[in-house]
């Protein structure tokens, strides 16, 4: 599936959300937000937290949050980075699903014709 | 919730609004709603717009089907708040609580159409393994699911994989079943916008 074949409203709303959290006004830097979104390149204890948010959010504990707050990070910065970590992992899933769909349509289309 | 700003960091007008909602509905505003009221320009507003499109926008899936997908994804993520919230909305939309419970207990034996069952299995795999392959999509198409339906289901999956993570990380408080029932009626009537 080419980009323009994805329903334009989903694509527009998806980009509106991801661009806002990554590049819009915030308390954390765009570099920190991108790293949280990618779940890569962050220092401890933040990396433990974002990794849990991405892969086992139901196991996040009070201590995980407190450990990051003790490094001096504000709650607003933490709020932003947690949102980026959650949206980032969900985005990777979504993109995998859309790519698999595009591939199946491409082959199915060729087969059908 | 685990961040104080999400419990009490709201402007005066919003605090008044929360009190009014509690007085009218008889229940405190659920944490899921409070989250999207916190600095809404950062996350709440764009997230609600995507979710509204996925859950209530045009689709060959019914509202009950999409809410069932939301509950199912939440179950795979073990997110108690969202399982309860969206199984209640699905049950209300279908007018059939038993069906929702059967799907969450065992999708393979639940009395639902093969297309819906194949879709739930794909969403479960994507949520659990973080990725799917073109073969997974071909299996769905063989079960009669259209490309548009797959795209709609992937959007539901995206929205709830975000919400589940935030619910468990921020630590949404899980109220009683009566509060979820009231919340379900609100989401049926008003949607996510």
Interface residues (C-beta under 8 A of the other chain):
Chain A: X1 X6 X7 X9 X10 X13 X14 X16 X17 X20 X21 X24 X25 X26 X49 X52 X53 X54 X55 X57 X58 X60 X62 X65 X75 X76 X78 X79 X80 X82 X83 X85 X86 X87 X89 X90 X91 X92 X93 X94 X96 X97 X98 X100 X101 X103 X104 X105 X107 X108
Chain B: X2 X3 X4 X5 X6 X9 X38 X39 X41 X42 X43 X46 X47 X49 X50 X53 X54 X57 X77 X78 X79 X126 X127 X130 X131 X132 X133 X134 X136 X137 X138 X141 X147 X148 X150 X151 X154 X155 X157 X158 X159 X161 X162 X164 X165 X166 X167 X168 X169 X170 X171
